[in-house]
Amino acid sequence: MPKLISVIIPYYDESESVLQYAVHSVAMQCGVNLQLVEVVLVNDGNPQCAVPDAFCERWPGLYVRKVQQKRNAGPGVTRQTGIDAACGDYVMFIDADDRLYSTTVLGAFAEMMMQQHPDIIRSPWLEEVWREDLSSKGFSYVEHPPDATWMFSKAYRKGFLAAADIRMHDTLRVHEDTYFNRLSFEQTGNQAIINQPGFIGYLWCWNPNSTVRRDNGIYRYNSTIEHVTASTEPLAILKSKNLPVSHCVFDIAAYYYGVLQSSGHRGRPEEENTALEQHLAKCLQPYWQEARKSDAMKLLPQMQLNALMGNAPDVTPKETFDQFVHRIGLE
């Protein structure tokens, strides 16, 4: 039977006991014909941890298959391997140590796929956080709105990706989702959001040893240069397709203005922040003057406010946005 949804789960060294929860969260779905769903397990070049055939047969009502990547290439390339192998009209992603939030997720996504045929579908998702202080410790949960950064709780129409030649970056090992989503979101106006009251599509489970969370989350600082690269490389691709980039340019500049006002970045070494600012200016410079002459200028004040509220809501800015762009050499 043709597939509507391919759920791609990349993994490297996760054991069967970890992977089973992600797959089981798909197998337990209600409100969708599971014959329209497949799970594609993609091993990122680690055959010692490749699941056996018997693992794929644990869920008799669900088609689970495996793909072995020849070399270790990181999560982006591994997701792309899954996209290329997928049979579904739409692709969705679950990290190996996460899961769909409830049994109603795929039903809601499938209904929107069949009724509206959007290129991208998004929904809110939940982040599991471990908190420990002098008074208490335990898990808490942070709800995230339908965003354009993470690949959590999203579905992409495979035909749209192919027609627009949108692929995961072939060398980025971090922030590959930022790159992919920037390319995707800027090339379609046909998007849909599942906004049913209380609906959550995905659970980002707590894992203190994950790339993002280990060493007290130092990743967010150590990989910022790579994040700038992932955010700005799509600009040249969009430009080559004669697509407008001014909104993207201002969005990126405003975002990093907010990031660098945050208390976390203010506490980082000065040379680190300077390197970030210089890299940002270098990446945006080819597009800056054109952006300043565009209609996107009228959206810039709101972008600045959103960036400050999202990154430094309790911090008094040390400089205005205009002062920031002038200081780093964009004016």
Phi, psi and chi 1 to 4 in degrees:
 res  aa     phi    psi   chi1   chi2   chi3   chi4
   1 MET       -  137.4  175.5  179.3  -73.4      -
   2 PRO   -58.4  149.9  -22.2   32.9      -      -
   3 LYS  -103.4  140.7  -57.3  -59.6  179.7 -175.1
   4 LEU   -90.5  -41.4  175.4   65.5      -      -
   5 ILE  -127.8  129.2  -55.8  171.8      -      -
   6 SER  -109.5  117.6  -65.8      -      -      -
   7 VAL   -96.5  113.6  180.0      -      -      -
   8 ILE   -99.2  126.8  -61.4  166.4      -      -
   9 ILE  -122.6  100.9  -55.3  176.8      -      -
  10 PRO   -80.5  145.9   26.5  -28.0      -      -
  11 TYR  -152.0  160.8   71.0  103.2      -      -
  12 TYR  -125.8  -64.8  177.6   67.0      -      -
  13 ASP  -124.2   13.8   58.0    3.3      -      -
  14 GLU   -68.8  139.8  -73.4   81.2    6.3      -
  15 SER   -81.2  167.6   65.4      -      -      -
  16 GLU   -59.3  -35.3  -66.8  178.6   41.8      -
  17 SER   -66.3  -24.2   61.4      -      -      -
  18 VAL   -85.8  -49.1  171.7      -      -      -
  19 LEU   -60.1  -31.4  -82.8  172.0      -      -
  20 GLN   -61.1  -29.9   65.1  179.0  -12.6      -
  21 TYR   -69.6  -40.0  -69.3  103.4      -      -
  22 ALA   -63.3  -47.2      -      -      -      -
  23 VAL   -65.6  -42.2  179.9      -      -      -
  24 HIS   -62.7  -33.2 -165.7   66.9      -      -
  25 SER   -65.3  -24.0   73.5      -      -      -
  26 VAL   -81.8  -43.9  179.0      -      -      -
  27 ALA   -63.3  -25.2      -      -      -      -
  28 MET   -88.6    6.3  -67.8  -63.4  -69.6      -
  29 GLN   -67.6  140.1  -68.7  -62.4  -60.4      -
  30 CYS  -114.2  161.7  -57.6      -      -      -
  31 GLY    77.5    9.2      -      -      -      -
  32 VAL  -143.0  142.0   61.4      -      -      -
  33 ASN   -74.3  111.3 -177.4   -6.5      -      -
  34 LEU   -65.7  -13.7  -75.1 -178.0      -      -
  35 GLN   -69.8  -13.7  -67.9 -173.8   18.6      -
  36 LEU   -92.3    2.2  -61.1  175.8      -      -
  37 VAL  -120.1  142.7  179.4      -      -      -
  38 GLU  -132.4  152.0   67.7  169.3   -6.9      -
  39 VAL  -111.7  128.7  171.7      -      -      -
  40 VAL  -114.6  108.7 -175.4      -      -      -
  41 LEU   -90.0  119.5  -61.5  168.6      -      -
  42 VAL  -115.1  114.7 -171.6      -      -      -
  43 ASN   -85.7  127.0 -179.6  -86.0      -      -
  44 ASP   -85.5   63.3 -175.3   13.3      -      -
  45 GLY    68.7   31.7      -      -      -      -
  46 ASN  -128.7   77.3 -175.2    7.3      -      -
  47 PRO   -60.5  -23.0   19.8  -30.9      -      -
  48 GLN   -63.4  -24.3  -71.6   76.0   24.5      -
  49 CYS  -110.0   10.1  -73.1      -      -      -
  50 ALA   -65.0  134.8      -      -      -      -
  51 VAL   -72.4  147.4  -63.7      -      -      -
  52 PRO   -78.8  168.1   28.6  -34.6      -      -
  53 ASP   -58.4  -35.5  -68.0  -18.8      -      -
  54 ALA   -61.3  -31.6      -      -      -      -
  55 PHE   -63.4  -41.2  179.1   82.6      -      -
  56 CYS   -69.3  -16.3  -60.9      -      -      -
  57 GLU   -97.2    4.6  -63.2  167.2   -1.3      -
  58 ARG   -68.9  -23.0  -68.4 -174.7 -171.2  177.7
  59 TRP  -116.4   85.6  -60.7  -88.8      -      -
  60 PRO   -61.5  -23.1   19.7  -31.6      -      -
  61 GLY   -88.6    0.3      -      -      -      -
  62 LEU  -128.9  133.7  177.9   67.2      -      -
  63 TYR   -81.9  110.3 -179.7   44.2      -      -
  64 VAL  -118.0  125.5 -179.0      -      -      -
  65 ARG  -132.7  164.6   59.9 -167.6  176.8   99.2
  66 LYS  -125.3  148.9   56.4 -177.1 -177.7  175.6
  67 VAL  -129.7  131.4  176.5      -      -      -
  68 GLN  -104.3  118.2  179.7   64.4   46.1      -
  69 GLN   -81.6  141.2 -158.8  157.9 -101.9      -
  70 LYS   -69.6  -34.6  -67.8 -178.2  178.9  179.5
  71 ARG  -135.7  158.2   60.9 -178.8 -178.9   85.9
  72 ASN   -72.7  120.5  172.8 -115.5      -      -
  73 ALA  -131.6    0.2      -      -      -      -
  74 GLY    94.0  169.0      -      -      -      -
  75 PRO   -65.7  -32.9   21.5  -32.6      -      -
  76 GLY   -65.5  -52.9      -      -      -      -
  77 VAL   -62.4  -37.2  172.1      -      -      -
  78 THR   -65.8  -39.9  -53.5      -      -      -
  79 ARG   -63.1  -40.3  -71.4 -169.8 -177.3  111.0
  80 GLN   -63.9  -38.7 -173.7   61.4   53.5      -
  81 THR   -57.5  -40.8  -62.4      -      -      -
  82 GLY   -66.2  -40.8      -      -      -      -
  83 ILE   -61.3  -45.8  -65.8  172.1      -      -
  84 ASP   -62.9  -32.4  -66.7  -20.9      -      -
  85 ALA   -86.9  -13.9      -      -      -      -
  86 ALA   -67.4  143.4      -      -      -      -
  87 CYS  -102.0  -11.8  -63.8      -      -      -
  88 GLY   -76.4  157.7      -      -      -      -
  89 ASP   -67.7  -31.0  -65.5  -26.0      -      -
  90 TYR  -124.1  149.2  -75.1   82.9      -      -
  91 VAL  -116.5  140.3  -68.3      -      -      -
  92 MET  -130.7  164.2  -60.1  179.7   68.9      -
  93 PHE  -133.1  140.5  -58.0   90.6      -      -
  94 ILE  -130.0  127.6  -55.9  178.4      -      -
  95 ASP   -67.4  151.8  -75.3   -4.1      -      -
  96 ALA   -58.9  -28.8      -      -      -      -
  97 ASP  -105.4   18.1   52.5   -3.0      -      -
  98 ASP  -116.9 -168.7  -65.8  -22.9      -      -
  99 ARG  -164.6  162.2   61.5 -158.2   68.9  175.3
 100 LEU   -65.7  145.8  -61.8  178.0      -      -
 101 TYR   -71.4  -40.2  178.4   71.6      -      -
 102 SER  -144.5  177.7   72.9      -      -      -
 103 THR   -79.9   -2.6   59.7      -      -      -
 104 THR  -104.1    2.0   62.8      -      -      -
 105 VAL   -64.1  -55.9  172.3      -      -      -
 106 LEU   -67.3  -28.8  -69.9 -170.1      -      -
 107 GLY   -62.4  -43.7      -      -      -      -
 108 ALA   -67.3  -42.1      -      -      -      -
 109 PHE   -65.0  -44.5  -88.7   83.4      -      -
 110 ALA   -62.8  -40.0      -      -      -      -
 111 GLU   -60.0  -44.1 -178.6  178.3   10.0      -
 112 MET   -68.7  -37.1 -170.8  161.1  -77.4      -
 113 MET   -60.4  -45.5  -69.6  168.4 -175.2      -
 114 MET   -77.8  -28.4  -67.8 -174.9  -72.4      -
 115 GLN   -89.7  -38.5  -69.7 -176.8   -3.1      -
 116 GLN  -111.9  -21.2  -60.1 -176.0   29.2      -
 117 HIS    53.6   45.5  -47.0  -69.3      -      -
 118 PRO   -72.7  161.8   27.5  -33.3      -      -
 119 ASP   -77.5  -33.7  -67.3  -28.0      -      -
 120 ILE  -138.3  137.0  -60.0  171.8      -      -
 121 ILE  -122.6  136.0  -55.6  173.7      -      -
 122 ARG  -129.0  156.9  -63.6  179.1  -77.8  160.1
 123 SER  -151.1  165.0   82.6      -      -      -
 124 PRO   -62.5  157.7  -20.3   32.7      -      -
 125 TRP  -143.8  166.5   52.7  -82.2      -      -
 126 LEU  -119.6  136.3 -149.4   62.2      -      -
 127 GLU  -108.3  126.5  176.4 -176.2    0.7      -
 128 GLU   -89.6  128.0 -174.5  175.1   56.5      -
 129 VAL  -127.7  136.0  179.4      -      -      -
 130 TRP   -95.5  123.2  174.8  -98.9      -      -
 131 ARG  -117.5  138.8  -57.7 -166.5 -174.4  -80.4
 132 GLU  -143.8  119.1 -172.9  168.1   -8.3      -
 133 ASP  -140.1 -170.5   53.1   39.1      -      -
 134 LEU   -67.6  -25.4  -65.4  177.0      -      -
 135 SER   -98.1  -30.7   58.9      -      -      -
 136 SER  -159.9  166.1   63.3      -      -      -
 137 LYS  -149.3  153.0   63.7  179.6 -179.7  179.3
 138 GLY   152.2 -175.9      -      -      -      -
 139 PHE   -87.0  144.2  -70.5  112.6      -      -
 140 SER  -132.4  168.2   61.9      -      -      -
 141 TYR  -132.2  130.8  -65.0   86.2      -      -
 142 VAL  -112.6  122.0  179.6      -      -      -
 143 GLU   -85.7  132.6 -178.1  174.5  -19.7      -
 144 HIS  -110.9  136.9  -67.3  -92.9      -      -
 145 PRO   -71.5  169.8   28.8  -36.4      -      -
 146 PRO   -61.7  107.3  -21.2   33.0      -      -
 147 ASP  -102.6 -178.7   59.9   38.6      -      -
 148 ALA  -120.3   21.8      -      -      -      -
 149 THR  -111.0  -65.9  -59.5      -      -      -
 150 TRP   -75.6  163.8  -57.2   87.8      -      -
 151 MET   -93.5    3.1  -55.8 -161.4   80.9      -
 152 PHE   -64.9  138.6  -57.9  154.3      -      -
 153 SER    56.8   45.4 -151.4      -      -      -
 154 LYS  -136.3  153.9  -64.8  176.5  178.6   63.3
 155 ALA  -131.1  140.6      -      -      -      -
 156 TYR  -123.7  131.1  -53.1   81.7      -      -
 157 ARG   -73.7  122.5 -170.3  170.1   63.7   82.0
 158 LYS   -64.1  -35.8 -168.8  176.9  177.0 -175.8
 159 GLY   -63.1  -37.0      -      -      -      -
 160 PHE   -64.5  -45.9  155.5   65.8      -      -
 161 LEU   -59.9  -41.6  -62.1  177.7      -      -
 162 ALA   -68.7  -43.8      -      -      -      -
 163 ALA   -64.5  -36.0      -      -      -      -
 164 ALA   -90.3    0.8      -      -      -      -
 165 ASP    53.9   47.2 -166.5   26.1      -      -
 166 ILE   -95.4  119.9  -62.4  170.0      -      -
 167 ARG  -135.5  157.8  -62.0  179.8   64.3   83.9
 168 MET   -63.7  149.5  -59.2  -64.6  -58.6      -
 169 HIS   -63.2  138.3 -161.0  -72.7      -      -
 170 ASP   -86.9   -3.2   57.4    3.7      -      -
 171 THR  -128.7  -22.3   59.2      -      -      -
 172 LEU   -65.0  126.6  -84.2  175.3      -      -
 173 ARG  -105.2   -9.9  -77.0  179.1  171.4  -99.5
 174 VAL  -132.6  150.1  -66.2      -      -      -
 175 HIS    58.9   24.8  -57.5  -58.1      -      -
 176 GLU   -66.0  -25.6   70.9  -68.9  -26.6      -
 177 ASP   -69.4  -37.9   42.2    6.6      -      -
 178 THR   -60.1  -45.7  -63.7      -      -      -
 179 TYR   -60.0  -50.0  171.1   86.8      -      -
 180 PHE   -62.6  -44.8 -175.4   84.6      -      -
 181 ASN   -70.0  -35.8  -79.2  -33.1      -      -
 182 ARG   -60.8  -45.8  175.4   68.4   69.6  179.2
 183 LEU   -62.8  -43.4  -84.1 -179.7      -      -
 184 SER   -69.2  -50.0  -59.6      -      -      -
 185 PHE   -67.7  -28.5  -81.2   63.8      -      -
 186 GLU   -83.3   -5.8  -64.6  -62.5  -26.0      -
 187 GLN  -113.4   12.7  -65.5 -169.3   66.1      -
 188 THR  -150.6  144.4 -179.3      -      -      -
 189 GLY  -106.7    4.6      -      -      -      -
 190 ASN   -98.8   75.6 -175.6   15.9      -      -
 191 GLN  -120.1  157.8  -59.9 -174.2   41.6      -
 192 ALA  -139.7  148.6      -      -      -      -
 193 ILE  -124.0  131.1  -65.7  177.0      -      -
 194 ILE   -83.9  109.8  -60.5  176.2      -      -
 195 ASN  -119.6   31.3   54.3   10.2      -      -
 196 GLN   -62.4  138.3  -58.8  169.1    5.9      -
 197 PRO   -55.0  126.1  -25.0   34.0      -      -
 198 GLY    80.3    0.8      -      -      -      -
 199 PHE   -74.9  130.6 -177.5   85.9      -      -
 200 ILE  -128.1  132.4  -60.4  -68.5      -      -
 201 GLY   -97.5  -20.3      -      -      -      -
 202 TYR  -153.6  147.6 -170.3   96.1      -      -
 203 LEU  -119.2  114.3  177.3   60.8      -      -
 204 TRP   -84.9   99.0 -178.1   18.2      -      -
 205 CYS   -73.4  149.0  -62.5      -      -      -
 206 TRP   -68.6  126.2  173.1 -106.5      -      -
 207 ASN  -144.3  101.9  179.2   -2.6      -      -
 208 PRO   -65.0  -14.4   24.9  -34.5      -      -
 209 ASN  -101.4    5.9  -62.2  -46.1      -      -
 210 SER   -71.2  162.7   68.5      -      -      -
 211 THR   -55.4  -43.2  -60.5      -      -      -
 212 VAL   -74.9  -32.7  175.5      -      -      -
 213 ARG  -104.7  -16.6  -73.7  160.6  163.6  161.9
 214 ARG   -66.5  158.7   63.4 -179.1  174.4 -130.4
 215 ASP    54.4   43.8  -61.0  -36.0      -      -
 216 ASN    58.2   34.6  -64.5  -44.4      -      -
 217 GLY    73.7   24.6      -      -      -      -
 218 ILE   -63.1  -18.4 -163.5   66.1      -      -
 219 TYR   -51.0  -40.1  164.2   89.6      -      -
 220 ARG   -63.1  -23.6   64.8  176.2  -63.2 -170.5
 221 TYR   -96.2  -43.0  -57.8  110.9      -      -
 222 ASN   -68.5  -21.8  -72.6  -10.2      -      -
 223 SER  -110.6   17.4   67.5      -      -      -
 224 THR   -66.4  -37.4  -48.0      -      -      -
 225 ILE   -59.4  -43.6  -65.9  -70.1      -      -
 226 GLU   -64.1  -33.0  -71.2   85.9   -9.6      -
 227 HIS   -66.8  -39.8 -171.1  -93.2      -      -
 228 VAL   -60.1  -45.1  171.5      -      -      -
 229 THR   -59.9  -46.7  -61.4      -      -      -
 230 ALA   -63.4  -33.8      -      -      -      -
 231 SER   -75.1  -34.4  -60.3      -      -      -
 232 THR   -99.6  -22.8   55.9      -      -      -
 233 GLU   -59.1  -34.4  -81.8 -159.6   14.9      -
 234 PRO   -62.1  -19.8  -27.3   37.4      -      -
 235 LEU   -59.3  -44.4  -64.3  174.5      -      -
 236 ALA   -64.9  -37.1      -      -      -      -
 237 ILE   -67.3  -45.1  -61.7  173.3      -      -
 238 LEU   -63.0  -40.5  -63.8  170.6      -      -
 239 LYS   -63.2  -39.8 -169.2   74.9  173.2  174.7
 240 SER   -65.4  -20.7   71.5      -      -      -
 241 LYS   -96.4   10.6  -63.0 -178.6  176.9 -176.6
 242 ASN    59.7   33.2  -64.6  -43.5      -      -
 243 LEU   -97.4  146.6  -65.8  170.7      -      -
 244 PRO   -67.1  141.3   23.8  -33.2      -      -
 245 VAL  -123.1   -4.8  -61.2      -      -      -
 246 SER   -60.4  -41.9  -64.5      -      -      -
 247 HIS   -60.4  -43.1 -179.3  -84.0      -      -
 248 CYS   -60.6  -44.8  -61.6      -      -      -
 249 VAL   -59.4  -47.6  169.6      -      -      -
 250 PHE   -68.4  -37.8  -74.3  144.4      -      -
 251 ASP   -60.8  -43.9 -173.8   43.9      -      -
 252 ILE   -67.4  -46.1  -66.3  166.7      -      -
 253 ALA   -61.8  -43.7      -      -      -      -
 254 ALA   -65.5  -39.7      -      -      -      -
 255 TYR   -59.1  -47.5  171.5   76.6      -      -
 256 TYR   -73.7  -25.4  -80.2  103.0      -      -
 257 TYR   -59.5  -46.6  165.5   64.6      -      -
 258 GLY   -65.0  -42.2      -      -      -      -
 259 VAL   -59.0  -43.9  165.1      -      -      -
 260 LEU   -77.0  -11.4  -74.6  159.5      -      -
 261 GLN   -84.4  -16.4  -57.1  -55.8  -50.2      -
 262 SER   -64.9  152.9   68.6      -      -      -
 263 SER   -62.8  -33.1   56.6      -      -      -
 264 GLY   -62.4  -47.7      -      -      -      -
 265 HIS   -73.9  -29.8  -89.8  -84.1      -      -
 266 ARG   -63.7  -26.5  -71.9 -169.7 -169.6 -172.1
 267 GLY   -86.6   -3.0      -      -      -      -
 268 ARG   -82.0  159.7  -56.9  -61.2  -63.2  171.5
 269 PRO   -56.8  141.9  -24.5   33.9      -      -
 270 GLU   -58.7  -40.3 -177.9  177.5   -8.2      -
 271 GLU   -65.5  -28.9   60.3  -88.8   17.6      -
 272 GLU   -68.3  -47.1 -178.2 -179.5  -62.1      -
 273 ASN   -66.5  -35.7  -74.5  -22.0      -      -
 274 THR   -63.5  -42.3  -61.8      -      -      -
 275 ALA   -62.7  -39.4      -      -      -      -
 276 LEU   -62.9  -46.9  168.9   59.3      -      -
 277 GLU   -63.0  -41.4  -67.8  167.5   -7.0      -
 278 GLN   -65.0  -41.0  -69.1  175.4  -16.1      -
 279 HIS   -66.7  -41.2 -174.4   59.2      -      -
 280 LEU   -60.0  -47.6  176.3   65.9      -      -
 281 ALA   -62.2  -41.7      -      -      -      -
 282 LYS   -61.8  -40.9  178.1 -178.5  177.2 -178.4
 283 CYS   -72.9  -32.4  -68.3      -      -      -
 284 LEU   -92.5  -19.5  -67.1 -177.5      -      -
 285 GLN   -53.4  -42.7 -169.3   65.4   60.7      -
 286 PRO   -62.4  -16.5  -22.3   34.0      -      -
 287 TYR  -114.8   -6.2  -45.6   98.0      -      -
 288 TRP   -67.2  -49.4 -169.8 -105.9      -      -
 289 GLN   -64.4  -39.1  -70.2  -55.7  -40.6      -
 290 GLU   -63.4  -40.3  179.5 -178.8  -18.9      -
 291 ALA   -62.8  -38.9      -      -      -      -
 292 ARG   -64.5  -22.4  -78.3  179.6   49.7   80.4
 293 LYS   -94.8    0.8  -61.1  173.9 -175.4  177.0
 294 SER   -94.5  168.8   72.6      -      -      -
 295 ASP   -68.1  -16.5  -69.6  -18.9      -      -
 296 ALA   -63.5  -17.7      -      -      -      -
 297 MET   -55.6  -34.8  -85.3  -72.2  -70.0      -
 298 LYS   -69.9  -17.3   62.1 -173.1  178.9 -176.1
 299 LEU   -90.9   -9.8  -57.3  174.5      -      -
 300 LEU   -61.9  -42.6 -169.3   50.4      -      -
 301 PRO   -57.2  -41.8  -27.2   37.1      -      -
 302 GLN   -68.5  -36.5 -173.9   62.0   49.6      -
 303 MET   -61.3  -42.3  -68.0 -179.0 -175.0      -
 304 GLN   -62.2  -45.1  -62.4  169.4   35.5      -
 305 LEU   -62.5  -44.1  178.4   60.4      -      -
 306 ASN   -61.6  -39.3  -68.1  -16.3      -      -
 307 ALA   -66.3  -40.9      -      -      -      -
 308 LEU   -68.5  -42.3  -71.5  172.6      -      -
 309 MET   -67.4  -31.5  -67.1  -56.6  -63.4      -
 310 GLY   -82.4  -25.3      -      -      -      -
 311 ASN  -117.5  -30.6  -65.8  -76.4      -      -
 312 ALA  -142.3   57.8      -      -      -      -
 313 PRO   -66.7  -24.7   26.1  -35.3      -      -
 314 ASP  -111.2   18.2  -58.3  -40.7      -      -
 315 VAL  -120.3  134.2  177.3      -      -      -
 316 THR   -76.0  122.6  -58.6      -      -      -
 317 PRO   -56.9  138.6  -23.1   33.4      -      -
 318 LYS   -84.6  -12.1   62.1 -178.9  179.7 -179.2
 319 GLU  -158.9  159.4   58.6 -172.6  -13.6      -
 320 THR   -78.5  167.6   66.6      -      -      -
 321 PHE   -62.5  -42.7  178.7   79.6      -      -
 322 ASP   -60.9  -41.2  -71.4  -19.4      -      -
 323 GLN   -63.8  -38.9  -69.8  170.4  -28.0      -
 324 PHE   -62.1  -52.1  168.4   71.3      -      -
 325 VAL   -67.3  -32.4  -62.9      -      -      -
 326 HIS   -67.7  -42.5  177.4   73.2      -      -
 327 ARG   -65.1  -36.4 -179.4  173.4   56.5   78.4
 328 ILE   -88.0   -1.1   69.6  174.6      -      -
 329 GLY    95.7   20.8      -      -      -      -
 330 LEU   -88.8  -10.3  -80.4  175.1      -      -
 331 GLU  -104.4      -  -68.6  -75.9    6.5      -
